[in-house]
Amino acid sequence: MINVPLLKQIIFKGGLCHAKRKEAWKFLLGYFPWESTVEERKVLHRAKTDEYFRMKLQWKSVSEQQQRRNSKLRDYRSLIEKDVNRTDRTNRFYEGLDNPGLVLLHDILMTYCMYDFDLGYVQGMSDLLSPVLYVMENEVDAFWCFVSFMDQMHQNFEEQMQGMKTQLIQLSTLLRLLDLSFWNYLEAQDSGYLYFCFRWLLIRFKRELSFQDVLRLWEVMWTGLPCQNFHLLLCCAILDSEKQKIMEENYGFNEILKHINELSMKLEIEEVLQKAEGIGLQIKSCKDLPATISSILGWDPPAPPPVPPPGPPAGSQDPPERSRLLQPTLQRQQCAERLLTGLHIINTASRRAGLSIPPQKKKSRTVYTTTEEEEQDCLYHHRRRRAGLSIPPQKKKGTTQKKKSRTVYTTTEEEEQDCLYHHRRRRRAGLSIPPQKKKKSRTVYTTTEEEEQDCLYHHRRRRAGLSIPPQKKSRM
């Protein structure tokens, strides 16, 4: 194979003559790699033949006693025998009572059960195998081509039917983009989920077209052109051809289902293919194509244009050093803006909840930033208060003050309990502080949630520079 893309394009445009399908389908379905040589394909075919007959021998050697104890295998065999007897019996390859084609169809489906025992056999799989076996005319080649086909269709036959649900949703999305009025009509008739297209998607139009048209359609879809999920565009093309009659006759749910089922064997494959390709080209030419549509059809959305990095405004000549020095100032401004935004959100939430907002004396005030030295001073004073020590008077900002070395006190857990005990007696309960003796046991008071809220309220008022209203002494 020299020019694979050109070969796929030729197959997509005009299909294959029947004499070439036997070899071409092995490549289209992935049984033979496109880049393989003749010798490599011979070696692969011998290996696949041995593997096939080993699997076939597994179910052939099961005795009747074993089959009675294996309900799953027994059910698979029974279902296959029923479906094989009614699959394409009008085709010369399968007609008659003792037709060898029916025997091959049965044996391949039973061997597939051994190949994928979890999936086994599900109704509809015989419809997918029948055209493949008809073209290959060989048991081993037909089996491995069917395996490759089932790799694409596997989700359609799983118990949860997740593949079918996904395809119906994707088809509805495409139809809504292409013809919103028709989609709204179907939605009004409880047909928006497009369940009447279920059989189309499940077995790829196998029962909607004549046998020869199915061969033509499948080899077109296996090329992967012009996009992935081309079968969804085929559904849109058929629905577009039938929408006028459905809407003019005002069909309801049952009438729509009946009308779609009656389309079987009445569709013109070339017309449907041409319309589906045209729909694909129209969608691809859309300027603002939704990302979901691009994902369904396998088209990568256009990459957004690169955003240039923010630079200085036109006319400004700030050197890089100045910009670097101004960076901390900009960060502080952003922090202040976030703080003001947070206060606005809190106030708005309070109004919505019916709560009053306490009046503030100063509407606008300077937000002071503290240095590391000032924070150390504050921590030093706080620890002295907790230890019951006095705070030395501080000089005004205008006067110079020598830096004095001082001891930084650390408090133990017992001292923190003493400080909290005094704080509760003096500030909250209005009690005097009794003289302390060394290591005297006492009762540790617990605070209620209301008292803690009062303490937090006073603390915030001090931080905001507001006065604390006098409290009444609680009666004992």
C-alpha positions as CSV (number, residue, x, y, z in Angstrom):
1,M,0.0,0.0,0.0
2,I,1.6,3.2,-1.2
3,N,-1.0,6.0,-0.7
4,V,-3.5,4.9,1.9
5,P,-5.3,8.4,2.3
6,L,-5.9,8.5,-1.5
7,L,-7.2,4.9,-1.4
8,K,-9.6,5.7,1.4
9,Q,-10.8,8.8,-0.5
10,I,-11.5,6.7,-3.6
11,I,-13.5,4.2,-1.5
12,F,-15.4,6.9,0.2
13,K,-16.4,8.5,-3.1
14,G,-17.3,5.5,-5.2
15,G,-17.1,2.3,-3.1
16,L,-15.5,-1.0,-4.2
17,C,-16.4,-3.6,-6.8
18,H,-17.3,-6.8,-5.1
19,A,-14.2,-8.7,-6.4
20,K,-12.0,-6.3,-4.4
21,R,-13.9,-6.3,-1.2
22,K,-12.5,-9.6,0.1
23,E,-9.0,-8.1,0.4
24,A,-9.9,-4.5,1.0
25,W,-12.2,-5.1,3.9
26,K,-9.4,-6.9,5.9
27,F,-7.4,-3.6,5.8
28,L,-10.5,-1.3,6.4
29,L,-11.5,-3.3,9.4
30,G,-8.0,-3.5,10.8
31,Y,-7.5,-7.3,10.5
32,F,-4.4,-6.6,8.4
33,P,-2.2,-3.5,9.1
34,W,-1.9,-1.1,6.2
35,E,1.9,-1.0,6.4
36,S,2.3,-4.8,6.5
37,T,4.1,-6.8,3.8
38,V,2.8,-9.9,2.0
39,E,5.1,-12.2,4.1
40,E,3.9,-10.5,7.4
41,R,0.3,-11.0,6.4
42,K,0.9,-14.7,5.7
43,V,2.5,-15.2,9.1
44,L,-0.3,-13.3,10.8
45,H,-3.0,-15.4,8.9
46,R,-1.4,-18.7,10.0
47,A,-1.3,-17.6,13.7
48,K,-4.9,-16.3,13.6
49,T,-6.0,-19.6,12.0
50,D,-4.5,-21.7,14.8
51,E,-6.0,-19.4,17.4
52,Y,-9.4,-19.6,15.9
53,F,-9.6,-23.3,15.8
54,R,-8.3,-23.6,19.4
55,M,-11.3,-21.5,20.5
56,K,-13.7,-23.4,18.3
57,L,-12.6,-26.6,19.8
58,Q,-13.4,-25.3,23.3
59,W,-17.1,-25.1,22.7
60,K,-17.2,-28.1,20.4
61,S,-15.7,-30.4,23.1
62,V,-18.3,-29.4,25.7
63,S,-20.5,-32.5,26.5
64,E,-24.2,-32.4,27.0
65,Q,-23.7,-33.0,30.8
66,Q,-21.3,-30.0,31.0
67,Q,-23.7,-27.8,29.0
68,R,-26.6,-28.7,31.4
69,R,-24.4,-27.2,34.2
70,N,-23.4,-24.1,32.2
71,S,-26.6,-22.1,31.9
72,K,-24.8,-19.1,30.2
73,L,-23.3,-21.2,27.4
74,R,-26.7,-23.0,27.0
75,D,-28.5,-19.8,26.6
76,Y,-26.0,-18.4,24.1
77,R,-26.3,-21.5,21.9
78,S,-30.1,-21.5,22.0
79,L,-30.3,-17.8,21.1
80,I,-27.8,-18.2,18.3
81,E,-29.6,-21.1,16.7
82,K,-32.9,-19.1,16.7
83,D,-31.3,-16.0,15.1
84,V,-29.2,-17.9,12.5
85,N,-32.4,-19.5,11.2
86,R,-33.9,-16.1,10.4
87,T,-30.9,-14.1,9.2
88,D,-30.8,-13.1,5.5
89,R,-32.6,-16.2,4.4
90,T,-33.6,-14.6,1.1
91,N,-29.9,-14.2,0.2
92,R,-28.6,-17.1,-1.9
93,F,-25.6,-17.5,0.4
94,Y,-27.9,-18.4,3.3
95,E,-31.1,-19.8,1.7
96,G,-32.2,-23.5,2.0
97,L,-32.4,-25.9,4.9
98,D,-29.0,-27.4,5.0
99,N,-27.1,-24.4,3.8
100,P,-23.3,-24.4,4.7
101,G,-23.4,-20.7,5.1
102,L,-25.8,-21.1,8.0
103,V,-23.4,-23.6,9.6
104,L,-20.5,-21.2,9.3
105,L,-22.6,-18.3,10.7
106,H,-23.5,-20.5,13.7
107,D,-19.9,-21.7,14.3
108,I,-18.4,-18.2,14.1
109,L,-20.9,-16.7,16.6
110,M,-20.3,-19.6,19.0
111,T,-16.6,-19.2,18.7
112,Y,-17.0,-15.4,19.4
113,C,-18.7,-16.4,22.7
114,M,-15.5,-18.1,23.7
115,Y,-13.4,-15.2,22.5
116,D,-15.5,-12.7,24.6
117,F,-17.5,-14.7,27.1
118,D,-18.5,-11.7,29.2
119,L,-20.4,-10.2,26.2
120,G,-21.3,-13.5,24.6
121,Y,-24.1,-13.3,22.1
122,V,-26.7,-10.5,21.9
123,Q,-29.5,-10.3,19.3
124,G,-28.4,-8.2,16.4
125,M,-24.8,-9.5,16.2
126,S,-25.9,-12.0,13.5
127,D,-26.9,-9.1,11.4
128,L,-23.4,-7.6,11.6
129,L,-21.7,-10.9,10.8
130,S,-23.8,-11.9,7.9
131,P,-22.4,-9.4,5.3
132,V,-18.9,-10.0,6.5
133,L,-19.1,-13.7,6.0
134,Y,-20.8,-13.2,2.6
135,V,-17.8,-11.1,1.4
136,M,-15.0,-13.2,3.0
137,E,-16.3,-16.6,2.1
138,N,-13.9,-18.0,4.6
139,E,-14.5,-18.9,8.2
140,V,-11.3,-17.7,9.8
141,D,-11.1,-14.4,7.9
142,A,-14.7,-13.7,8.5
143,F,-14.3,-14.3,12.3
144,W,-11.3,-12.0,12.7
145,C,-12.9,-9.3,10.6
146,F,-16.0,-9.7,12.7
147,V,-13.9,-9.3,15.8
148,S,-12.5,-6.0,14.5
149,F,-16.0,-4.8,13.6
150,M,-17.3,-5.7,17.1
151,D,-14.4,-3.7,18.7
152,Q,-16.1,-0.7,17.2
153,M,-19.7,-1.8,18.1
154,H,-19.0,-3.4,21.4
155,Q,-20.7,-0.7,23.5
156,N,-23.9,-1.1,21.5
157,F,-24.5,-4.6,22.9
158,E,-23.4,-4.2,26.5
159,E,-25.9,-4.7,29.2
160,Q,-26.1,-1.1,30.3
161,M,-26.4,0.1,26.6
162,Q,-24.2,3.0,27.4
163,G,-23.0,3.2,23.8
164,M,-26.5,3.5,22.5
165,K,-27.5,6.2,25.0
166,T,-24.4,8.2,24.1
167,Q,-25.1,8.0,20.4
168,L,-28.8,9.0,20.8
169,I,-27.7,12.1,22.8
170,Q,-25.1,13.0,20.2
171,L,-27.6,12.6,17.4
172,S,-30.1,14.9,19.3
173,T,-27.3,17.5,19.7
174,L,-26.5,17.5,16.0
175,L,-30.2,17.7,14.9
176,R,-30.8,20.5,17.3
177,L,-27.9,22.5,15.7
178,L,-29.0,21.7,12.1
179,D,-32.8,22.2,12.4
180,L,-34.0,23.7,15.7
181,S,-37.6,23.9,14.6
182,F,-37.8,20.2,13.6
183,W,-36.1,19.3,16.9
184,N,-38.6,21.4,18.9
185,Y,-41.5,19.6,17.0
186,L,-40.1,16.2,17.9
187,E,-39.6,17.3,21.5
188,A,-43.2,18.4,21.7
189,Q,-44.3,14.9,20.4
190,D,-42.2,13.2,23.2
191,S,-39.8,12.1,20.5
192,G,-36.8,14.4,21.3
193,Y,-34.7,11.4,22.4
194,L,-35.0,10.0,18.9
195,Y,-35.7,6.4,20.1
196,F,-37.1,5.6,16.6
197,C,-33.5,5.8,15.3
198,F,-32.4,3.0,17.7
199,R,-32.3,0.2,15.1
200,W,-30.4,2.4,12.7
201,L,-27.6,2.9,15.2
202,L,-27.6,-0.5,16.7
203,I,-26.8,-2.5,13.5
204,R,-25.7,0.4,11.2
205,F,-28.8,0.5,8.9
206,K,-28.5,-3.3,8.2
207,R,-32.3,-3.7,8.1
208,E,-33.0,-0.4,6.4
209,L,-31.1,-1.0,3.1
210,S,-30.8,-3.7,0.6
211,F,-28.0,-6.2,1.1
212,Q,-25.8,-4.7,-1.6
213,D,-26.4,-1.2,-0.3
214,V,-25.3,-2.3,3.2
215,L,-22.0,-3.4,1.7
216,R,-21.6,-0.1,0.0
217,L,-22.5,1.9,3.1
218,W,-20.3,-0.1,5.5
219,E,-17.1,0.2,3.5
220,V,-17.7,4.0,3.3
221,M,-18.1,4.3,7.0
222,W,-14.9,2.2,7.7
223,T,-12.8,4.7,5.8
224,G,-13.3,7.2,8.7
225,L,-14.1,10.0,6.2
226,P,-15.0,12.8,6.2
227,C,-15.2,12.7,10.0
228,Q,-15.8,10.3,12.9
229,N,-19.3,9.2,13.7
230,F,-20.3,9.7,10.0
231,H,-23.3,7.4,10.7
232,L,-24.8,10.2,12.8
233,L,-24.8,12.5,9.8
234,L,-26.5,9.7,7.8
235,C,-29.3,9.7,10.4
236,C,-29.6,13.5,10.1
237,A,-29.7,13.3,6.3
238,I,-32.6,10.8,6.4
239,L,-34.5,12.8,9.0
240,D,-34.0,16.0,7.0
241,S,-35.6,14.2,4.0
242,E,-38.6,13.1,6.0
243,K,-39.2,16.2,8.2
244,Q,-41.5,17.9,5.8
245,K,-44.0,15.0,5.7
246,I,-43.8,14.4,9.5
247,M,-44.5,18.1,10.3
248,E,-47.1,18.6,7.6
249,E,-49.1,15.5,8.6
250,N,-48.7,16.5,12.3
251,Y,-47.5,13.0,13.2
252,G,-47.5,12.1,16.9
253,F,-45.2,9.7,18.7
254,N,-46.7,6.5,17.4
255,E,-47.1,7.9,13.8
256,I,-43.5,9.0,13.8
257,L,-42.3,5.6,14.9
258,K,-44.4,3.8,12.3
259,H,-43.3,6.2,9.5
260,I,-39.6,5.6,10.3
261,N,-40.0,1.8,10.4
262,E,-41.8,1.9,7.0
263,L,-38.7,3.5,5.4
264,S,-37.0,0.1,5.4
265,M,-35.8,-0.9,1.9
266,K,-37.0,2.5,0.5
267,L,-33.9,4.6,1.0
268,E,-31.6,5.5,-1.8
269,I,-28.1,5.0,-0.6
270,E,-26.3,7.4,-3.0
271,E,-28.7,10.2,-2.2
272,V,-28.3,9.7,1.6
273,L,-24.5,9.6,1.3
274,Q,-24.4,12.8,-0.7
275,K,-26.7,14.6,1.7
276,A,-24.8,13.4,4.7
277,E,-21.5,14.6,3.2
278,G,-23.0,18.0,2.4
279,I,-24.3,18.3,6.0
280,G,-20.8,17.6,7.2
281,L,-19.3,20.3,5.0
282,Q,-21.9,22.8,6.1
283,I,-21.1,22.1,9.8
284,K,-17.4,22.3,9.2
285,S,-17.7,25.7,7.5
286,C,-19.5,27.3,10.6
287,K,-17.4,30.0,12.1
288,D,-18.5,29.6,15.8
289,L,-18.9,25.8,15.9
290,P,-19.8,24.6,19.5
291,A,-17.1,22.5,21.1
292,T,-19.6,19.7,21.7
293,I,-20.2,19.4,17.9
294,S,-16.5,19.4,17.2
295,S,-15.9,16.7,19.8
296,I,-18.7,14.5,18.3
297,L,-17.4,14.7,14.8
298,G,-13.7,14.5,15.8
299,W,-12.7,18.0,14.7
300,D,-10.3,19.8,17.1
301,P,-11.7,23.2,18.0
302,P,-9.5,26.1,16.8
303,A,-6.9,27.2,19.3
304,P,-7.5,30.6,21.0
305,P,-5.1,33.3,19.9
306,P,-2.2,33.8,22.4
307,V,-2.8,36.5,24.9
308,P,0.1,39.0,25.0
309,P,1.5,39.6,28.5
310,P,0.3,42.8,30.2
311,G,2.8,45.6,29.6
312,P,3.0,49.3,30.4
313,P,0.5,51.6,28.7
314,A,1.4,53.4,25.5
315,G,3.6,56.5,26.2
316,S,4.9,55.3,29.6
317,Q,8.6,54.9,30.0
318,D,8.9,53.2,33.4
319,P,12.2,51.4,33.6
320,P,12.1,47.7,34.7
321,E,13.7,48.5,38.0
322,R,10.9,51.0,38.9
323,S,8.2,48.3,38.0
324,R,9.9,45.8,40.3
325,L,10.0,48.3,43.2
326,L,6.4,49.2,42.7
327,Q,5.3,45.6,42.8
328,P,4.8,45.4,46.7
329,T,2.7,48.5,46.6
330,L,0.5,47.1,43.9
331,Q,0.1,43.9,46.0
332,R,-1.0,45.9,49.0
333,Q,-3.5,47.8,46.9
334,Q,-5.0,44.6,45.6
335,C,-5.1,43.2,49.2
336,A,-7.0,46.3,50.3
337,E,-9.5,46.0,47.4
338,R,-10.2,42.4,48.4
339,L,-10.7,43.5,52.0
340,L,-13.2,46.2,51.0
341,T,-15.0,43.7,48.7
342,G,-15.3,41.2,51.6
343,L,-16.8,43.8,53.9
344,H,-19.3,44.7,51.2
345,I,-20.3,41.0,50.8
346,I,-20.7,40.7,54.6
347,N,-22.9,43.8,54.8
348,T,-25.1,42.7,51.9
349,A,-25.6,39.3,53.5
350,S,-26.5,40.9,56.8
351,R,-29.2,43.1,55.1
352,R,-30.6,40.1,53.3
353,A,-30.8,38.2,56.6
354,G,-32.7,41.1,58.2
355,L,-29.8,42.0,60.5
356,S,-28.8,45.6,61.4
357,I,-25.3,46.9,60.6
358,P,-23.8,48.8,63.5
359,P,-23.1,52.4,62.6
360,Q,-19.4,53.3,62.2
361,K,-18.1,56.7,63.2
362,K,-15.6,57.1,60.4
363,K,-16.8,56.1,57.0
364,S,-13.4,56.3,55.5
365,R,-10.1,55.8,57.3
366,T,-6.6,54.9,56.5
367,V,-5.7,51.3,56.7
368,Y,-2.5,51.1,58.6
369,T,0.1,48.5,57.7
370,T,2.4,47.3,60.5
371,T,6.1,46.5,60.3
372,E,7.7,43.4,61.8
373,E,9.1,45.6,64.6
374,E,5.6,46.9,65.5
375,E,4.2,43.4,65.5
376,Q,6.9,42.4,68.0
377,D,6.0,45.3,70.2
378,C,2.4,44.4,70.2
379,L,3.2,40.8,71.1
380,Y,5.5,42.0,73.9
381,H,2.8,44.1,75.4
382,H,0.2,41.4,75.1
383,R,2.4,39.0,77.0
384,R,3.1,41.5,79.8
385,R,-0.6,42.0,80.2
386,R,-1.2,38.2,80.4
387,A,1.6,38.0,83.0
388,G,0.0,40.8,85.1
389,L,2.9,43.2,84.5
390,S,2.6,46.9,83.8
391,I,3.3,48.3,80.3
392,P,5.9,51.1,80.2
393,P,4.7,54.4,78.8
394,Q,5.5,54.9,75.1
395,K,6.8,58.1,73.7
396,K,5.1,59.9,70.8
397,K,6.1,59.2,67.2
398,G,7.7,62.6,66.8
399,T,10.3,62.0,69.5
400,T,13.3,59.8,69.1
401,Q,13.5,56.8,71.4
402,K,16.5,54.6,71.9
403,K,16.0,50.9,71.3
404,K,16.2,49.2,74.6
405,S,16.9,45.5,74.9
406,R,14.2,43.7,76.8
407,T,13.4,40.2,77.8
408,V,10.7,38.5,75.8
409,Y,8.5,36.6,78.2
410,T,7.1,33.2,77.3
411,T,4.0,32.0,79.1
412,T,3.2,28.5,80.2
413,E,-0.2,26.8,79.9
414,E,-0.8,27.4,83.7
415,E,0.0,31.2,83.3
416,E,-2.4,31.4,80.4
417,Q,-5.2,29.8,82.5
418,D,-4.4,32.4,85.3
419,C,-4.7,35.2,82.8
420,L,-8.0,33.9,81.4
421,Y,-9.4,33.4,84.9
422,H,-8.6,37.0,85.8
423,H,-10.0,38.3,82.6
424,R,-13.3,36.6,83.2
425,R,-13.6,37.8,86.8
426,R,-12.5,41.4,86.2
427,R,-13.9,42.3,82.7
428,R,-16.9,40.0,82.2
429,A,-18.3,39.3,85.7
430,G,-17.2,42.6,87.2
431,L,-15.4,40.9,90.2
432,S,-12.3,41.8,91.9
433,I,-9.2,39.7,91.6
434,P,-8.3,37.9,94.8
435,P,-4.7,37.8,95.9
436,Q,-3.0,34.7,94.5
437,K,-1.1,32.2,96.5
438,K,1.4,30.0,95.0
439,K,0.0,26.8,93.3
440,K,-3.5,27.2,94.8
441,S,-6.2,25.0,93.2
442,R,-9.2,26.9,92.0
443,T,-12.2,26.3,89.8
444,V,-11.7,27.0,86.1
445,Y,-14.7,28.9,84.7
446,T,-16.1,28.0,81.3
447,T,-17.6,30.7,79.0
448,T,-20.8,30.4,77.0
449,E,-21.0,31.1,73.3
450,E,-22.7,34.4,74.0
451,E,-19.7,35.6,76.1
452,E,-17.3,34.5,73.5
453,Q,-19.2,36.5,70.9
454,D,-19.1,39.6,73.2
455,C,-15.3,39.2,73.6
456,L,-14.9,38.9,69.8
457,Y,-17.1,41.9,69.3
458,H,-15.0,44.0,71.7
459,H,-11.8,42.9,70.2
460,R,-12.9,43.9,66.7
461,R,-14.1,47.3,67.9
462,R,-10.7,47.9,69.5
463,R,-8.9,46.9,66.2
464,A,-11.2,49.3,64.3
465,G,-10.4,52.1,66.7
466,L,-14.0,52.3,68.2
467,S,-14.9,52.8,71.8
468,I,-16.3,49.9,73.9
469,P,-19.7,50.7,75.5
470,P,-19.7,50.4,79.4
471,Q,-21.1,47.1,80.6
472,K,-23.5,46.7,83.6
473,K,-22.3,44.5,86.4
474,S,-24.1,41.2,86.5
475,R,-25.8,40.4,89.7
476,M,-24.6,37.4,91.6
